Amino acid sequence: MNANPILLQKKYARVVERFAGEQNLSLDAALQFFYRSEVYHLMRQGVSDMHCMSDAYLAQELCLELAEKERTSEQRNTI
């Protein structure tokens, strides 16, 4: 299912703002991470109606994705 593009853009803005607040990131850094995230790609493609999930849920998914990427990066640096 595809969401209305305008509503989807507003959803992106709310999720990024919440994610930035939870991770203590600048909006610019949060936005850059968001547009490279799996969450964004799933939302954009309408997979599993990700765009229908709450802003809080999507922000939490971004936090989990960020933590996973940081852990992977740390593991690479120790090898």
Backbone as CSV, one residue per row, in Angstrom:
resi,resn,N_x,N_y,N_z,CA_x,CA_y,CA_z,C_x,C_y,C_z
1,MET,0.839,-1.173,0.000,0.000,0.000,0.000,0.889,1.243,0.000
2,ASN,0.565,2.195,-0.795,1.326,3.439,-0.858,0.574,4.538,-0.125
3,ALA,1.319,5.301,0.646,0.733,6.411,1.392,0.741,7.664,0.539
4,ASN,-0.084,8.597,0.913,-0.092,9.898,0.267,1.287,10.518,0.465
5,PRO,1.928,10.980,-0.607,3.295,11.506,-0.499,3.444,12.662,0.494
6,ILE,2.454,13.539,0.573,2.535,14.665,1.496,2.452,14.166,2.937
7,LEU,1.538,13.249,3.193,1.409,12.698,4.541,2.658,11.915,4.928
8,LEU,3.235,11.234,3.971,4.447,10.463,4.239,5.613,11.395,4.589
9,GLN,5.739,12.514,3.898,6.786,13.482,4.219,6.613,14.032,5.634
10,LYS,5.383,14.294,6.030,5.116,14.772,7.386,5.454,13.701,8.415
11,LYS,5.154,12.457,8.071,5.487,11.335,8.958,6.997,11.247,9.128
12,TYR,7.739,11.339,8.028,9.198,11.310,8.092,9.714,12.391,9.049
13,ALA,9.181,13.600,8.923,9.637,14.723,9.746,9.392,14.451,11.230
14,ARG,8.212,13.915,11.563,7.909,13.626,12.965,8.812,12.533,13.518
15,VAL,9.037,11.496,12.725,9.875,10.380,13.174,11.317,10.835,13.362
16,VAL,11.833,11.609,12.421,13.212,12.092,12.520,13.373,12.998,13.737
17,GLU,12.414,13.866,13.965,12.494,14.758,15.121,12.497,13.965,16.428
18,ARG,11.656,12.965,16.511,11.608,12.125,17.716,12.909,11.340,17.881
19,PHE,13.405,10.763,16.799,14.663,10.007,16.814,15.817,10.902,17.259
20,ALA,15.885,12.116,16.737,16.942,13.059,17.110,16.899,13.342,18.606
21,GLY,15.707,13.545,19.131,15.563,13.819,20.556,15.976,12.640,21.413
22,GLU,15.585,11.441,21.020,15.910,10.249,21.795,17.404,9.932,21.769
23,GLN,18.078,10.243,20.671,19.505,9.935,20.532,20.401,11.140,20.785
24,ASN,19.787,12.278,21.127,20.537,13.508,21.351,21.407,13.857,20.141
25,LEU,20.797,13.777,18.962,21.461,14.105,17.699,20.910,15.418,17.165
26,SER,21.693,16.075,16.336,21.153,17.240,15.634,20.123,16.732,14.624
27,LEU,19.224,17.605,14.243,18.230,17.202,13.243,18.904,16.815,11.933
28,ASP,19.976,17.515,11.583,20.697,17.210,10.354,21.295,15.803,10.405
29,ALA,21.935,15.458,11.520,22.539,14.124,11.659,21.462,13.047,11.665
30,ALA,20.359,13.318,12.344,19.258,12.349,12.398,18.654,12.142,11.011
31,LEU,18.511,13.221,10.273,17.944,13.138,8.925,18.870,12.362,7.990
32,GLN,20.165,12.624,8.087,21.122,11.892,7.260,21.070,10.395,7.550
33,PHE,21.007,10.046,8.833,20.920,8.631,9.187,19.612,8.042,8.682
34,PHE,18.522,8.769,8.881,17.198,8.284,8.484,17.147,7.929,6.998
35,TYR,17.637,8.815,6.143,17.537,8.572,4.706,18.443,7.445,4.222
36,ARG,19.353,6.985,5.065,20.192,5.833,4.716,19.733,4.561,5.439
37,SER,18.685,4.681,6.222,18.248,3.571,7.075,17.345,2.587,6.345
38,GLU,17.302,1.400,6.895,16.383,0.369,6.401,14.939,0.783,6.686
39,VAL,14.717,1.435,7.814,13.372,1.891,8.182,12.813,2.809,7.089
40,TYR,13.613,3.745,6.635,13.161,4.656,5.576,12.808,3.890,4.305
41,HIS,13.662,2.986,3.917,13.410,2.242,2.684,12.149,1.390,2.788
42,LEU,11.915,0.796,3.934,10.693,0.009,4.121,9.460,0.907,4.107
43,MET,9.559,2.049,4.744,8.430,2.986,4.741,8.141,3.472,3.325
44,ARG,9.186,3.857,2.623,9.025,4.411,1.278,8.413,3.402,0.320
45,GLN,8.795,2.149,0.487,8.296,1.106,-0.399,6.941,0.560,0.038
46,GLY,6.484,0.963,1.221,5.192,0.490,1.715,5.230,-0.941,2.208
47,VAL,6.417,-1.458,2.508,6.563,-2.837,2.973,5.919,-2.975,4.343
48,SER,5.072,-3.984,4.485,4.395,-4.290,5.749,3.685,-3.077,6.336
49,ASP,3.313,-2.146,5.494,2.649,-0.916,5.948,3.409,-0.236,7.077
50,MET,4.740,-0.188,6.947,5.581,0.445,7.963,5.147,1.883,8.220
51,HIS,4.685,2.557,7.190,4.270,3.954,7.341,3.038,4.097,8.235
52,CYS,2.366,2.989,8.531,1.189,3.016,9.407,1.561,2.852,10.873
53,MET,2.809,2.496,11.145,3.256,2.320,12.531,3.353,3.680,13.216
54,SER,3.311,3.663,14.539,3.378,4.924,15.291,4.746,5.571,15.137
55,ASP,4.773,6.875,15.340,6.038,7.611,15.288,7.006,7.063,16.328
56,ALA,6.501,6.756,17.518,7.348,6.232,18.602,7.973,4.898,18.201
57,TYR,7.183,4.024,17.598,7.692,2.716,17.172,8.787,2.889,16.125
58,LEU,8.546,3.738,15.149,9.516,3.935,14.070,10.798,4.588,14.583
59,ALA,10.668,5.535,15.507,11.853,6.151,16.104,12.649,5.107,16.879
60,GLN,11.951,4.228,17.587,12.636,3.162,18.331,13.348,2.205,17.369
61,GLU,12.733,1.900,16.250,13.383,1.045,15.248,14.654,1.706,14.718
62,LEU,14.612,3.015,14.533,15.811,3.742,14.107,16.894,3.673,15.183
63,CYS,16.501,3.784,16.447,17.469,3.676,17.554,18.124,2.301,17.544
64,LEU,17.336,1.271,17.328,17.876,-0.090,17.278,18.813,-0.262,16.088
65,GLU,18.432,0.304,14.955,19.273,0.212,13.760,20.596,0.951,13.973
66,LEU,20.538,2.113,14.609,21.750,2.876,14.903,22.658,2.091,15.853
67,ALA,22.079,1.504,16.885,22.864,0.726,17.843,23.541,-0.458,17.150
68,GLU,22.819,-1.109,16.252,23.376,-2.245,15.510,24.540,-1.794,14.630
69,LYS,24.383,-0.678,13.951,25.460,-0.171,13.091,26.673,0.251,13.903
70,GLU,26.438,0.848,15.074,27.558,1.239,15.940,28.292,0.004,16.457
71,ARG,27.536,-1.022,16.842,28.155,-2.259,17.337,28.952,-2.941,16.231
72,THR,28.419,-2.982,15.041,29.117,-3.582,13.902,30.396,-2.812,13.599
73,SER,30.309,-1.487,13.671,31.485,-0.657,13.412,32.561,-0.892,14.472
74,GLU,32.160,-1.011,15.728,33.111,-1.262,16.801,33.787,-2.623,16.635
75,GLN,33.024,-3.618,16.206,33.587,-4.959,16.004,34.614,-4.927,14.880
76,ARG,34.347,-4.182,13.843,35.310,-4.088,12.727,36.597,-3.403,13.175
77,ASN,36.462,-2.421,14.058,37.621,-1.673,14.514,38.505,-2.491,15.465
78,THR,37.946,-3.512,16.106,38.730,-4.317,17.040,39.430,-5.480,16.349
79,ILE,39.069,-5.730,15.120,39.681,-6.857,14.390,40.953,-6.410,13.713
